[in-house]
Amino acid sequence: MTAPPIVRLENVTKSYGKVESLRGVTLDIGANEIVGLIGDNGAGKSTLIKILTGVERPTSGSITIKGEKINAGSYSVREAQKLRIETVYQESSLGEKQPLWRNFFVGRPITNRFGFINVKAQREAAEHIMRTTIGFRGVGIDVNTPVSSLSGGERQGVAIGRAMYFESDLIVLDEPTVALAIKEVQKVLDFIRSIKAGGRTCIYIEHNIHHVHEVCDRLIVLDRGKVALDVPTSDMTYAELTEFLMSLHAPARNTA
Amino acid sequence: MAGTRQAARSGWLARFLALEGVPIAIVFAVLIGLFVITAPGAFTGYRIYMSFMATVPPPMIVALGLTLVVVAGEIDLSFPAVIAFASYVFCLLFKEYDLTFVAFGAAILVGVVMGLINGLVITKLGMPSLIATLAMLFVWGGFVTVVSGGISLAIPTVRGTAIHTIFAGRIGVFPVQFLWALGTAVVVWFLLNRHRFGESLLFIGDSLKVARVVGIATDREKIKLFTLMGGLSAFAGVLLSLETSTYFSQAGMGYLLIVVASVFIGGTSIFGGSGKVIGTVFGALIVAVIEAGLVASGIQGFWTRFYIGVVFIVAVTMNTAIEDPDKVPLLRDLRAFTRN
């Protein structure tokens, strides 16, 4: 890897009282790669993401973003956004009744100095994002369509498109295909590929290892707070990956 | 799903009806038409229209403020007391100290402070606005009755002063306050539809959780909202005092139901996240025209509320049906029935 990694975590731990959620995680997220983050409930995926995006602070260890060491004490969501790291949550980031042109820009609208929104500029930019970045085509959606008439997959597309428009270098997707129909899942996987095509990096958190294996360049498996596997996807077939994940569970099953 | 998207756009008639305020303007025109038939004496002359335009501005201005409040998924029931308080402050300062514009400023300031306190109670005590503002209706209403000693104030000499000419004078026969109401409507429309404050309200009303995730300072925006509502209610109170040259402690209480009705007749959804400012303007006009029209048609005044209620239900159903006929269960079932 020639370019410095976007994010480097070294020996990061996180404890909630007596519960150790992360027990010394070290990993790099390189530029322009799609990294699949896999792990059971309680493996530490969401804790890891919360630390990465500034929602929570690590108990120990260091975070380096784009070659710069982060002061863990003052790292926050706002700080993460400034460093161009964005999280796209499953639900809860789009206004149902609001048109797409508002949803793309909400929170940071294009305004004049009196706070009035330049609707024309926002419509044009939204149109551009839809046609080029995320490739919505001929599906009866335009910038005035409210989110409520979009399918689950299309909503993920809008959220991803928004993150890309605001030049995020690292986009974190938290289980974007949960509760989606198969056709919709394919759309979301295409949006994920468009993140890479757009030169950005993506961390893709997913339960369904099949999807992960399909789109990711690299796989990281977390198990009980530690990195259990970190390999390029090409090194491991889907069957091998399944077998590896099963083997993690085997001892647990015996003791149960 | 693609079907509904297509249907929403087909046909010039559908598109015309979907324009903001068009359906409700039609209801208004139909009502006027009915009254021209039932009470030609009154409704073919200009006087009755001038009389509307003199009396409708206070409730219309409050309804415009309330539209923004409803957009944010909140409600304000305290405005009658704010109207009364502002009216009292204005009348007292005019009567005792001959103050005019200063009295106006003081009355607005009182409304703004009351609104700010409403906002703080709602956001900082975490009380639902329905309950908080209902409580504040008692608090402010009780307070103004105590402070004023329960008596009324008459300020007949306010007529002819500059402030009266500016806010409640006549251009020929045309009442100036109606222009202030329309001006308020224009400002509120731009605030809601073109300003980032309005966008914050839309997202807050849509989903508080989403609003927070996208970085809207929800508490701060709500406090601003209730403060603005307080200011507009106070403005309405002063206009009322200027038009009637009186204060009485129940001033404003009569507006409680008609203001709320104006907002919902106008097509603003109680669920928040969307609002129709032009609809509210016509909603306020409709309520006023029903009151005057029924009396002029020789129907007993007691029937007024009955008919406002009927128009209320018709208008709200129509607004919903135009948005999406399937949202009205009766229409949905009828459509399904005729298709089979």
Interface residues (C-beta under 8 A of the other chain):
Chain A: Y89 S92 S93 L94 G95 E96 K97 Q98 R102 V106 G107 R108 P109 T111 G115 F116 I117 V119 V139 G140 I141 T145 S149 S151
Chain B: M1 A2 T4 R5 Q6 F190 R194 H195 R196 F197 E199 L202 F203 D206 S207 K209 V210 A211 V213 V214 G215 I216 G273 S274
